[in-house]
Amino acid sequence: MSNLTQQTILSVHHWTNTLFSFTCTRDLGFRFESGQFTMIGLEVNNKLLLRAYSLASANYEENLEFLSVKVQDGPFTSRLQHLKIGDKVYIGKKPTGTLVVDNLLPGKTLWLLSTGTGLAPFLSIIKDWEIYDRYDKIVLTHTCRFVNELAYKEYITLHLPMHEHIGEIIREKLIYFPTVTREPFQNRGRITELMETGRLFTLLGIAPFSSENNRIMLCGSPNMLRDARKLLNGLGFLEGSNSVPGHYVVEKAFVG
Ligand SMILES: Cc1cc2nc3c(=O)[nH]c(=O)nc-3n(C[C@H](O)[C@H](O)[C@H](O)COP(=O)(O)OP(=O)(O)OC[C@H]3O[C@@H](n4cnc5c(N)ncnc54)[C@H](O)[C@@H]3O)c2cc1C
């Protein structure tokens, strides 16, 4: 357990019967870059069960925040979803991941395309004022099946623009585009279809993707990642990594 610290649950919020978020204390020595993930551990029958989780909190915040699925009969989340204030969790000391701005070449607009819990790393990024310095605009898209799965919608649209330190830059630079696929809503459809048909750009009034100006981060389901990669590669975008920066970077929201 030397790679883990024990932390205490401070709050739990259930969004739906398949989605919840929680905050916990943060070890003083725990540093991470916006967009990274770490391991969360739970002790089950004297054994440690570990899963990868994106950090949803900003890297300057006092506590850590995570957004989690509830998988029915999932070995980890069938337990994690019952967390209560005061319970203990283990947090990995070594955050990592590809969704970091240094893995992207310089550009004008940063697109953060997410489905489901793939929103989590982008919550960290949209609160990081240093990232706004690098781009003219940041566009965050979040696609879910149902409207009530658009976690943090009110936070992003109502609270963040009023934030005492970053509210002004959020109002000036952040564009949020939620879409749902399975019920009526102001924006409907899979993000890859909206990209392919060009409707995304028409609706937002923004020029279509070009590898010259646009940088993209993707975090979502295996299907979304497969289709988006195909589309971007077809437009001449190059995938970046921790060793070579590119036009776009990808992280799985889960292993399908
Ligand atoms: C890099 C990385 C970052 C991750 N970040 C997060 C995160 O921030 N939040 C989070 O909830 N999960 C995240 N995951 C997934 C997480 O590690 C576990 O899979 C999840 O906690 C479920 O664990 P489980 O043991 O209950 O079910 P598992 O046995 O791990 O999964 C069972 C099945 O449930 C489905 N599933 C698992 N996770 C998800 C999900 N997030 N959304 C939709 N379906 C899913 C898949 O079909 C999977 O095969 C991440 C995974 C990776 C690889």
The ligand as an ORCA input file, in Angstrom:
! r2SCAN-3c Opt
* xyz 0 1
  C      -8.052      5.664    -17.559
  C      -9.376      5.317    -16.916
  C     -10.072      6.295    -16.208
  C     -11.304      5.995    -15.618
  N     -11.989      6.984    -14.971
  C     -13.223      6.716    -14.460
  C     -14.003      7.734    -13.828
  O     -13.560      8.884    -13.678
  N     -15.230      7.410    -13.382
  C     -15.736      6.141    -13.518
  O     -16.871      5.897    -13.095
  N     -15.032      5.158    -14.098
  C     -13.789      5.407    -14.559
  N     -13.065      4.403    -15.133
  C     -13.611      3.033    -15.097
  C     -13.289      2.421    -13.710
  O     -11.908      2.154    -13.637
  C     -14.103      1.116    -13.438
  O     -14.282      0.392    -14.596
  C     -15.452      1.463    -12.844
  O     -15.247      1.989    -11.558
  C     -16.359      0.229    -12.690
  O     -15.733     -0.711    -11.847
  P     -16.478     -2.060    -11.459
  O     -15.504     -2.968    -10.813
  O     -17.729     -1.724    -10.704
  O     -16.908     -2.666    -12.864
  P     -15.865     -3.208    -13.966
  O     -15.755     -4.679    -13.841
  O     -14.612     -2.399    -13.945
  O     -16.649     -2.832    -15.273
  C     -17.739     -3.644    -15.740
  C     -18.303     -3.045    -17.011
  O     -18.997     -1.855    -16.672
  C     -18.882     -0.911    -17.717
  N     -18.263      0.325    -17.183
  C     -17.203      0.416    -16.332
  N     -16.917      1.708    -16.050
  C     -17.826      2.443    -16.725
  C     -18.048      3.836    -16.849
  N     -17.247      4.738    -16.212
  N     -19.062      4.263    -17.611
  C     -19.860      3.365    -18.260
  N     -19.695      2.035    -18.193
  C     -18.685      1.569    -17.438
  C     -18.014     -1.548    -18.792
  O     -18.840     -2.139    -19.770
  C     -17.260     -2.596    -18.054
  O     -16.860     -3.651    -18.863
  C     -11.841      4.684    -15.729
  C     -11.120      3.702    -16.414
  C      -9.921      4.001    -17.026
  C      -9.191      2.921    -17.778
*
